[in-house]
Each structure stands twice: as structure tokens, then as C-alpha cells.
């Protein structure tokens, strides 16, 4: 049993590393102007999101709590400090910092699936405004959506309450209630609070989800 758990953890980290590498490859061809493009994260441009991902990949359980304490237990302030620290003077330097974390296995508190959710969702926060397409590993998307559907801290449970999400490309269904259907990756983004994903979705529950994402 312990051997199986260890092998799964190794496989899970390989998936995260693969997603980080794919994002680094996409970032390598961007112009400085594209790095300044507003991302799907309100108030952050592409450069800011990459800085955040870099800092997050360096975060341990201990450093997470220290940062939160220093920020007065304000998550937004802690994230802003992290971006300020990791955002280099030029995109090229920030990209190098991000590349240095690709194989990191450090992690803040929380279930491992949050590591995958972070790199996949923030990767789309960067790619979608730039028109870059990427196919995340389908085997992990169901687990990610299912986690958000029951997670109170991220707001996912409240966001998805009374909704049934069906991935038309991956054949899985999460939750029960008014139906929303669409690509698994778009369902994950919507579950994460990204209104930009709504254009890919359809179904009688869409109006309810839209109202929750645009408050």
C-alpha cells in the first residue's frame, strides 16, 4: 500500500512538472508586450502571474505560515508581497526564475491536488488572453473539478452548489442539480471563478453559475 501511494505521488508530481514545463515553453516565445497583457486574474498581468507561480513553487508549509503572519493573515497582501519578490526587472529574468522551479516538490499546506489546480488554472489565466491553446492531462481534470466542488476555502463549493457539471470531452459528471456542459478544462476554470470560461459552456444551469461568477 505504501509503495502504491509513493508511486502515485511521484506520478502526480511528474504531472505538475510537465505542466510547468509546458507553460515555460509557451512563455519563451512571448514578446515583452505580451508579458504585459492583463491575465484572467484581476489586477495581474502575465508577468505577475508567472512571478506568483514562481513564488508558490518555492513555498513550504513553514514559509507559507510565516508569510501569512507577516501579512496580517491577509491572503491578498501575502500574494502581492510574493509577486513583488519574484517579479524580476525583465520578463526574461522572471522566466529564468520560473524555470528554476519546474522540478520543485515544495508545497504549502493543503491537498496535493491544489498543486495541479494552481499550475493548470494559472496557466490558462496566461494563455487564454494571448490566444494560446493547451491541452491539460484529462485524467487529472476530473479530480481537480471534484475537489473544487467540495472545497469551501476556495469558494468552489458555494460556486457550484446545485449544479451538475458534465465534461463533454472527457465523459465525467460532477455534482447534481441544474446541468452545465462543456470542455473539462473550461469547467475547471469556471469552478475556479473565471467568467471567461462561460462562453465555452451551455445548459440550464449556466445562468446561475454566471450570476455567481459576476457578482
DOVEX-628648 format. One record per atom (N, C-alpha, C): residue number from 1; residue in one letter; atom name; x, y, z. Coordinates in steps of 0.05 Angstrom, whole numbers, m for minus. Each point is the difference from the previous one (the first is absolute). Example, Ala and Ser with C-alpha at 12.3 -4.5 7.8 and 13.67 -1.06 7.14 Angstrom:
2
1, A, N, 264, m114, 156
1, A, CA, m18, 24, 0
1, A, C, 18, 24, 0
2, S, N, m7, 21, m14
2, S, CA, 16, 24, 1
2, S, C, m15, 22, 14
REM end
This chain:
215
1, X, N, 16, m24, 0
1, X, CA, m16, 24, 0
1, X, C, 17, 25, 0
2, X, N, 21, 1, 18
2, X, CA, 17, 23, 1
2, X, C, 15, 4, m27
3, X, N, 8, m23, m12
3, X, CA, 14, 2, m26
3, X, C, m19, 13, m21
4, X, N, m25, m8, 0
4, X, CA, m19, 11, m20
4, X, C, m4, 29, 5
5, X, N, m2, 9, 25
5, X, CA, m3, 28, 6
5, X, C, 24, 16, m9
6, X, N, 24, m11, 5
6, X, CA, 24, 13, m8
6, X, C, 2, 3, m31
7, X, N, m8, m21, m14
7, X, CA, 1, 1, m29
7, X, C, m20, 20, m11
8, X, N, m24, 1, 13
8, X, CA, m20, 20, m9
8, X, C, 10, 28, 5
9, X, N, 13, 5, 23
9, X, CA, 11, 27, 5
9, X, C, 21, 8, m20
10, X, N, 17, m19, m7
10, X, CA, 20, 5, m21
10, X, C, m13, 7, m26
11, X, N, m20, m15, m8
11, X, CA, m15, 5, m24
11, X, C, m14, 27, 0
12, X, N, m12, 7, 23
12, X, CA, m14, 25, 3
12, X, C, 20, 24, m3
13, X, N, 23, m3, 12
13, X, CA, 20, 22, m2
13, X, C, 10, 2, m29
14, X, N, 3, m23, m13
14, X, CA, 9, 1, m28
14, X, C, m20, 15, m17
15, X, N, m26, m3, 6
15, X, CA, m21, 15, m15
15, X, C, 3, 30, 5
16, X, N, 4, 8, 25
16, X, CA, 4, 28, 6
16, X, C, 25, 11, m15
17, X, N, 21, m15, 1
17, X, CA, 25, 9, m13
17, X, C, m4, 2, m31
18, X, N, m16, m19, m11
18, X, CA, m6, 1, m28
18, X, C, m15, 25, m7
19, X, N, m20, 7, 16
19, X, CA, m16, 24, m4
19, X, C, 17, 26, 2
20, X, N, 18, 0, 20
20, X, CA, 18, 23, 3
20, X, C, 18, 3, m25
21, X, N, 11, m23, m9
21, X, CA, 18, 1, m24
21, X, C, m15, 10, m24
22, X, N, m25, m10, m4
22, X, CA, m16, 9, m23
22, X, C, m5, 30, 1
23, X, N, m5, 11, 24
23, X, CA, m4, 28, 2
23, X, C, 25, 16, m6
24, X, N, 23, m10, 11
24, X, CA, 25, 13, m6
24, X, C, 6, 1, m30
25, X, N, m6, m22, m14
25, X, CA, 4, m1, m29
25, X, C, m17, 21, m14
26, X, N, m25, 3, 9
26, X, CA, m18, 21, m12
26, X, C, 10, 28, 6
27, X, N, 10, 4, 24
27, X, CA, 9, 27, 8
27, X, C, 25, 8, m15
28, X, N, 16, m19, m9
28, X, CA, 26, 6, m12
28, X, C, m3, 16, m26
29, X, N, m23, m3, m13
29, X, CA, m4, 14, m26
29, X, C, m15, 26, 2
30, X, N, m7, 9, 24
30, X, CA, m15, 24, 4
30, X, C, 17, 25, m3
31, X, N, m12, 21, m10
31, X, CA, 13, 26, m1
31, X, C, m4, 14, 27
32, X, N, 16, 21, 4
32, X, CA, m4, 15, 25
32, X, C, m28, 12, 2
33, X, N, m11, 8, m23
33, X, CA, m28, 10, 0
33, X, C, m20, m21, 9
34, X, N, 5, m25, m8
34, X, CA, m18, m21, 8
34, X, C, 2, m6, 30
35, X, N, 24, 3, 10
35, X, CA, 4, m4, 29
35, X, C, m16, 21, 16
36, X, N, m6, 22, m12
36, X, CA, m14, 21, 13
36, X, C, m31, m2, m4
37, X, N, m9, m21, m14
37, X, CA, m28, m4, m5
37, X, C, m15, m6, 26
38, X, N, m23, 12, 4
38, X, CA, m16, m7, 24
38, X, C, m8, m30, m1
39, X, N, 4, m13, 23
39, X, CA, m7, m29, 1
39, X, C, m29, m2, 9
40, X, N, m9, m25, 4
40, X, CA, m27, m5, 10
40, X, C, m2, 6, 30
41, X, N, 23, 3, 13
41, X, CA, 1, 7, 29
41, X, C, m3, 31, 2
42, X, N, m21, 9, 12
42, X, CA, m5, 28, 0
42, X, C, 23, 16, 14
43, X, N, 9, 20, m15
43, X, CA, 22, 17, 11
43, X, C, 28, m10, m6
44, X, N, 2, m24, m11
44, X, CA, 26, m11, m6
44, X, C, 4, m3, m30
45, X, N, 24, 7, m10
45, X, CA, 6, m5, m28
45, X, C, 15, m27, m1
46, X, N, 7, m9, m24
46, X, CA, 14, m25, m4
46, X, C, 25, m2, 17
47, X, N, 15, 21, 1
47, X, CA, 25, 1, 15
47, X, C, m5, m5, 30
48, X, N, m21, 12, 11
48, X, CA, m7, m4, 28
48, X, C, m7, m29, 6
49, X, N, m16, m13, m18
49, X, CA, m8, m28, 4
49, X, C, 24, m18, 0
50, X, N, 19, 4, m18
50, X, CA, 24, m17, 0
50, X, C, 16, 4, 26
51, X, N, 2, 25, 9
51, X, CA, 13, 5, 25
51, X, C, m13, m15, 23
52, X, N, m27, 1, 0
52, X, CA, m15, m14, 21
52, X, C, 5, m31, m1
53, X, N, 0, m11, m24
53, X, CA, 5, m29, m3
53, X, C, 28, m7, 10
54, X, N, 19, 18, m5
54, X, CA, 28, m5, 9
54, X, C, 1, 0, 30
55, X, N, m12, 20, 12
55, X, CA, 0, 1, 29
55, X, C, m14, m24, 13
56, X, N, m23, m7, m12
56, X, CA, m15, m23, 11
56, X, C, 15, m26, m2
57, X, N, 15, m4, m21
57, X, CA, 16, m24, m3
57, X, C, 23, m2, 19
58, X, N, 7, 23, 12
58, X, CA, 22, 1, 20
58, X, C, m11, m2, 29
59, X, N, m26, 1, 3
59, X, CA, m13, 2, 26
59, X, C, m1, m27, 14
60, X, N, 9, 0, 25
60, X, CA, m3, m23, 18
60, X, C, m23, 6, 20
61, X, N, m7, m21, 15
61, X, CA, m21, 5, 20
61, X, C, 9, 21, 20
62, X, N, 25, 0, 8
62, X, CA, 10, 19, 20
62, X, C, 0, 28, m12
63, X, N, 11, 3, m25
63, X, CA, 2, 27, m11
63, X, C, m28, 11, m7
64, X, N, m19, m18, m6
64, X, CA, m28, 9, m4
64, X, C, m11, 14, 24
65, X, N, 3, m13, 23
65, X, CA, m11, 12, 25
65, X, C, 15, 25, 8
66, X, N, 26, 0, m4
66, X, CA, 15, 24, 7
66, X, C, m8, 24, m17
67, X, N, m4, m5, m26
67, X, CA, m9, 21, m18
67, X, C, m28, 10, 8
68, X, N, m18, m18, 7
68, X, CA, m27, 7, 7
68, X, C, 0, 16, 26
69, X, N, 16, m7, 19
69, X, CA, 2, 15, 25
69, X, C, 10, 28, m5
70, X, N, 21, 2, m16
70, X, CA, 12, 26, m6
70, X, C, m19, 18, m15
71, X, N, m20, m12, m14
71, X, CA, m19, 15, m16
71, X, C, m26, 4, 16
72, X, N, 0, m5, 26
72, X, CA, m24, 4, 16
72, X, C, m22, m19, m7
73, X, N, 7, m25, m10
73, X, CA, m19, m20, m8
73, X, C, m19, 9, m23
74, X, N, 12, 18, m16
74, X, CA, m14, 10, m24
74, X, C, 12, m14, m24
75, X, N, m15, m18, m13
75, X, CA, 10, m16, m22
75, X, C, 8, 19, m24
76, X, N, m16, 20, m5
76, X, CA, 6, 18, m23
76, X, C, 26, 14, 5
77, X, N, 4, 9, 25
77, X, CA, 25, 14, 6
77, X, C, 24, m19, m2
78, X, N, m3, m24, 9
78, X, CA, 21, m20, m2
78, X, C, 7, m6, m29
79, X, N, m20, m2, m17
79, X, CA, 5, m5, m28
79, X, C, 13, 23, m13
80, X, N, m7, 25, 7
80, X, CA, 12, 24, m11
80, X, C, 29, 1, 7
81, X, N, 7, m7, 25
81, X, CA, 28, 0, 9
81, X, C, 16, m21, m16
82, X, N, m13, m22, m4
82, X, CA, 13, m22, m15
82, X, C, 7, 9, m29
83, X, N, m20, 12, m13
83, X, CA, 4, 10, m28
83, X, C, 22, 21, 0
84, X, N, 0, 18, 19
84, X, CA, 20, 21, 1
84, X, C, 28, m12, 3
85, X, N, 2, m21, 15
85, X, CA, 26, m13, 5
85, X, C, 10, m15, m25
86, X, N, m18, m14, m13
86, X, CA, 8, m18, m22
86, X, C, m1, 13, m28
87, X, N, m12, 23, m2
87, X, CA, m1, 13, m26
87, X, C, 26, 15, m5
88, X, N, 15, m10, m20
88, X, CA, 26, 12, m6
88, X, C, m3, 25, m17
89, X, N, 21, 15, m4
89, X, CA, m2, 24, m17
89, X, C, m9, m5, m29
90, X, N, 7, m24, m10
90, X, CA, m7, m6, m28
90, X, C, m14, m27, m1
91, X, N, m17, m4, m21
91, X, CA, m14, m26, m3
91, X, C, 20, m23, m3
92, X, N, 22, 4, m13
92, X, CA, 20, m21, m4
92, X, C, 10, m10, 26
93, X, N, 6, 19, 19
93, X, CA, 10, m8, 26
93, X, C, m22, m15, 16
94, X, N, m24, 10, m2
94, X, CA, m22, m13, 15
94, X, C, m4, m28, m11
95, X, N, 2, m4, m26
95, X, CA, m3, m26, m12
95, X, C, 22, m19, 10
96, X, N, 24, 10, 2
96, X, CA, 22, m17, 11
96, X, C, m6, m8, 28
97, X, N, m11, 18, 16
97, X, CA, m7, m7, 28
97, X, C, m21, m22, 0
98, X, N, m20, 3, m18
98, X, CA, m21, m20, m1
98, X, C, 11, m27, m9
99, X, N, 17, 0, m20
99, X, CA, 12, m25, m9
99, X, C, 15, m14, 22
100, X, N, 12, 15, 18
100, X, CA, 16, m13, 21
100, X, C, m18, m15, 20
101, X, N, m26, 5, m1
101, X, CA, m19, m13, 18
101, X, C, m15, m23, m12
102, X, N, 5, m6, m25
102, X, CA, m16, m20, m15
102, X, C, m2, m26, 14
103, X, N, 23, m10, 11
103, X, CA, 0, m26, 12
103, X, C, m2, 1, 31
104, X, N, m7, 23, 10
104, X, CA, m3, 3, 29
104, X, C, m23, m18, 10
105, X, N, 4, m11, 24
105, X, CA, m22, m15, 13
105, X, C, m7, 13, 27
106, X, N, 7, 25, 3
106, X, CA, m9, 14, 24
106, X, C, m29, 6, m2
107, X, N, m14, 2, 22
107, X, CA, m28, 4, 0
107, X, C, m10, 13, 25
108, X, N, m18, 20, m2
108, X, CA, m13, 11, 23
108, X, C, m20, m19, 12
109, X, N, m13, 6, 22
109, X, CA, m20, m18, 11
109, X, C, m23, m4, m20
110, X, N, m13, m23, 3
110, X, CA, m23, m6, m17
110, X, C, 3, m26, m16
111, X, N, m21, m11, m10
111, X, CA, 1, m24, m16
111, X, C, 17, 3, m25
112, X, N, 13, m22, m9
112, X, CA, 18, 2, m23
112, X, C, m15, 10, m25
113, X, N, m25, m6, m3
113, X, CA, m14, 7, m25
113, X, C, 0, 31, m4
114, X, N, 4, 15, 22
114, X, CA, 1, 29, m3
114, X, C, 25, 9, m16
115, X, N, 21, m16, 1
115, X, CA, 24, 6, m16
115, X, C, m6, m2, m30
116, X, N, m15, m20, m7
116, X, CA, m7, m3, m28
116, X, C, m20, 21, m9
117, X, N, m20, 5, 17
117, X, CA, m20, 21, m6
117, X, C, 14, 27, m5
118, X, N, 19, 6, 17
118, X, CA, 14, 26, m2
118, X, C, 14, 3, m27
119, X, N, 16, m19, m8
119, X, CA, 15, 3, m25
119, X, C, m18, m1, m24
120, X, N, m21, m17, 0
120, X, CA, m18, m2, m23
120, X, C, m16, 26, m2
121, X, N, m12, 9, 21
121, X, CA, m18, 23, m1
121, X, C, 16, 25, m6
122, X, N, 23, 4, 14
122, X, CA, 16, 24, m5
122, X, C, 12, m1, m28
123, X, N, 6, m24, m9
123, X, CA, 10, m3, m28
123, X, C, m21, 11, m19
124, X, N, m25, m7, 4
124, X, CA, m22, 11, m17
124, X, C, m5, 29, 5
125, X, N, 5, 10, 24
125, X, CA, m2, 29, 5
125, X, C, 19, 15, m18
126, X, N, 22, m12, m7
126, X, CA, 20, 12, m17
126, X, C, m7, m5, m30
127, X, N, m6, m25, m6
127, X, CA, m3, m8, m28
127, X, C, m25, 11, m14
128, X, N, m22, m1, 14
128, X, CA, m25, 8, m13
128, X, C, 0, 29, m10
129, X, N, 9, 19, 15
129, X, CA, 0, 28, m11
129, X, C, 19, 3, m23
130, X, N, 20, m19, m3
130, X, CA, 19, 2, m21
130, X, C, m7, m18, m24
131, X, N, m22, m15, 3
131, X, CA, m9, m18, m22
131, X, C, 17, m24, m4
132, X, N, 13, m9, 22
132, X, CA, 16, m24, m1
132, X, C, m16, m24, 10
133, X, N, m1, m21, m16
133, X, CA, m15, m24, 8
133, X, C, 19, m21, 13
134, X, N, m11, m14, 20
134, X, CA, 15, m20, 14
134, X, C, m19, m21, 10
135, X, N, 8, m25, m3
135, X, CA, m17, m23, 9
135, X, C, 11, m11, 26
136, X, N, m13, 6, 22
136, X, CA, 9, m12, 26
136, X, C, m7, m29, 1
137, X, N, 14, m15, 16
137, X, CA, m4, m29, 2
137, X, C, m28, m7, 9
138, X, N, m16, m13, m16
138, X, CA, m28, m5, 6
138, X, C, m5, m17, 25
139, X, N, 19, m18, 6
139, X, CA, m4, m18, 23
139, X, C, 0, 15, 26
140, X, N, 12, 24, 1
140, X, CA, 1, 15, 24
140, X, C, m22, 22, 3
141, X, N, m13, 6, m22
141, X, CA, m20, 21, 0
141, X, C, m24, m7, 17
142, X, N, m9, m25, m2
142, X, CA, m23, m9, 15
142, X, C, 6, 3, 30
143, X, N, 23, m9, 9
143, X, CA, 8, 3, 28
143, X, C, 0, 29, 9
144, X, N, 10, 17, m18
144, X, CA, 2, 28, 7
144, X, C, m27, 13, 3
145, X, N, m18, m5, m19
145, X, CA, m28, 11, 2
145, X, C, m14, m11, 24
146, X, N, 2, m26, 5
146, X, CA, m13, m12, 23
146, X, C, 10, 12, 26
147, X, N, 26, 6, 2
147, X, CA, 10, 13, 24
147, X, C, m12, 28, 4
148, X, N, 0, 16, m21
148, X, CA, m11, 27, 3
148, X, C, m30, m1, 7
149, X, N, m14, m20, m9
149, X, CA, m29, m1, 5
149, X, C, m7, m4, 29
150, X, N, 20, m9, 16
150, X, CA, m5, m4, 29
150, X, C, 18, 18, 17
151, X, N, 15, 18, m12
151, X, CA, 20, 16, 15
151, X, C, m12, 27, 8
152, X, N, m2, 4, 26
152, X, CA, m11, 25, 10
152, X, C, 20, 23, m1
153, X, N, 26, m6, 5
153, X, CA, 20, 21, 2
153, X, C, 3, 16, m26
154, X, N, m1, m14, m23
154, X, CA, 3, 13, m26
154, X, C, m27, 12, m10
155, X, N, m21, m6, 14
155, X, CA, m27, 9, m9
155, X, C, m13, m18, m20
156, X, N, 14, m22, m7
156, X, CA, m10, m18, m20
156, X, C, m26, m13, 8
157, X, N, m3, m8, 25
157, X, CA, m25, m13, 8
157, X, C, m24, 18, m3
158, X, N, 3, 25, 9
158, X, CA, m22, 19, m2
158, X, C, m6, 7, m30
159, X, N, 21, 1, m15
159, X, CA, m2, 7, m29
159, X, C, m15, m21, m15
160, X, N, 4, m26, 7
160, X, CA, m11, m22, m16
160, X, C, m23, m14, 13
161, X, N, m9, 11, 23
161, X, CA, m23, m13, 14
161, X, C, m25, m1, m18
162, X, N, m13, m23, m1
162, X, CA, m24, m3, m16
162, X, C, 4, m2, m30
163, X, N, 25, m6, m8
163, X, CA, 7, m2, m28
163, X, C, 11, m27, m7
164, X, N, m5, m10, m23
164, X, CA, 11, m25, m10
164, X, C, 18, 7, m24
165, X, N, 26, m5, 3
165, X, CA, 19, 6, m21
165, X, C, 7, m24, m16
166, X, N, m4, 1, m26
166, X, CA, 6, m22, m18
166, X, C, 21, 7, m20
167, X, N, 22, m15, 0
167, X, CA, 22, 5, m19
167, X, C, m6, m14, m26
168, X, N, m6, 16, m20
168, X, CA, m8, m12, m26
168, X, C, 23, m13, m14
169, X, N, 25, 7, 7
169, X, CA, 23, m12, m14
169, X, C, 13, m22, 16
170, X, N, m6, m2, 26
170, X, CA, 13, m20, 16
170, X, C, m20, m20, 13
171, X, N, m26, 5, m3
171, X, CA, m20, m20, 8
171, X, C, m3, m3, 30
172, X, N, 5, 20, 16
172, X, CA, m6, m2, 28
172, X, C, m20, 21, 9
173, X, N, m14, m6, 22
173, X, CA, m20, 18, 11
173, X, C, 6, 4, 30
174, X, N, m2, 25, 9
174, X, CA, 5, 6, 28
174, X, C, m24, 16, 11
175, X, N, m10, m8, 23
175, X, CA, m22, 14, 13
175, X, C, m27, m8, m10
176, X, N, m21, 14, 10
176, X, CA, m27, m5, m8
176, X, C, m16, 26, 1
177, X, N, m20, 2, m17
177, X, CA, m16, 24, m2
177, X, C, m3, 9, m28
178, X, N, m1, 26, m4
178, X, CA, m2, 12, m27
178, X, C, 25, m7, m16
179, X, N, m4, m8, m25
179, X, CA, 23, m10, m16
179, X, C, 15, 22, m13
180, X, N, 27, m3, 0
180, X, CA, 18, 17, m16
180, X, C, 19, m19, m14
181, X, N, 3, 3, m26
181, X, CA, 17, m17, m15
181, X, C, 20, 15, m16
182, X, N, 23, m12, m4
182, X, CA, 21, 13, m16
182, X, C, 27, m14, 4
183, X, N, 21, 10, m12
183, X, CA, 27, m12, 2
183, X, C, 9, m1, 29
184, X, N, 14, m21, 8
184, X, CA, 9, m4, 27
184, X, C, 17, 23, 10
185, X, N, 18, 10, m17
185, X, CA, 17, 22, 9
185, X, C, m16, 25, 5
186, X, N, m20, 6, m16
186, X, CA, m17, 23, 4
186, X, C, m17, m3, 26
187, X, N, m9, m25, 5
187, X, CA, m14, m5, 25
187, X, C, 18, 6, 24
188, X, N, 25, m8, m2
188, X, CA, 19, 5, 22
188, X, C, 4, 30, 4
189, X, N, 3, 15, m22
189, X, CA, 3, 29, 3
189, X, C, m24, 13, 12
190, X, N, m24, m8, m9
190, X, CA, m24, 11, 12
190, X, C, m2, m7, 29
191, X, N, 7, m24, 7
191, X, CA, m1, m9, 28
191, X, C, 20, 16, 17
192, X, N, 21, 11, m13
192, X, CA, 20, 16, 13
192, X, C, m7, 30, 1
193, X, N, m23, 6, m12
193, X, CA, m10, 28, 1
193, X, C, 8, 17, m23
194, X, N, 6, m12, m23
194, X, CA, 8, 15, m24
194, X, C, m24, 4, m19
195, X, N, m13, 23, m1
195, X, CA, m22, 5, m18
195, X, C, 6, m4, m29
196, X, N, 26, 3, m8
196, X, CA, 8, m3, m28
196, X, C, m6, m27, m11
197, X, N, m3, m20, 18
197, X, CA, m6, m28, m10
197, X, C, m29, m4, m6
198, X, N, m18, 18, 8
198, X, CA, m28, m4, m4
198, X, C, m8, m2, m30
199, X, N, 15, 13, m17
199, X, CA, m7, m1, m29
199, X, C, 3, m28, m12
200, X, N, 14, m18, 14
200, X, CA, 4, m27, m10
200, X, C, m22, m19, 11
201, X, N, m17, 9, 18
201, X, CA, m18, m17, 14
201, X, C, m29, 5, m9
202, X, N, m17, m20, 5
202, X, CA, m29, 3, m6
202, X, C, m16, m16, 19
203, X, N, m26, 4, 0
203, X, CA, m18, m16, 18
203, X, C, m17, 18, 17
204, X, N, m21, m11, 12
204, X, CA, m19, 16, 16
204, X, C, 12, 12, 25
205, X, N, 23, m11, 10
205, X, CA, 12, 11, 24
205, X, C, 19, 23, m5
206, X, N, 4, 6, m26
206, X, CA, 20, 20, m7
206, X, C, m6, 28, 12
207, X, N, m26, 7, m1
207, X, CA, m7, 27, 10
207, X, C, 6, 2, 30
208, X, N, m5, m21, 15
208, X, CA, 6, 0, 29
208, X, C, 30, 3, 5
209, X, N, 16, m16, m15
209, X, CA, 29, 2, 4
209, X, C, 10, 27, m8
210, X, N, m11, 11, m22
210, X, CA, 9, 27, m9
210, X, C, m5, 21, 22
211, X, N, m23, m2, 13
211, X, CA, m7, 19, 21
211, X, C, 19, m2, 23
212, X, N, 10, m24, 6
212, X, CA, 19, m4, 22
212, X, C, 28, 10, m7
213, X, N, 7, m1, m26
213, X, CA, 27, 8, m8
213, X, C, 2, 30, m6
214, X, N, m22, 13, m3
214, X, CA, 1, 29, m8
214, X, C, m10, 18, 22
215, X, N, m2, m10, 24
215, X, CA, m9, 17, 23
215, X, C, 20, 22, 5
REM end
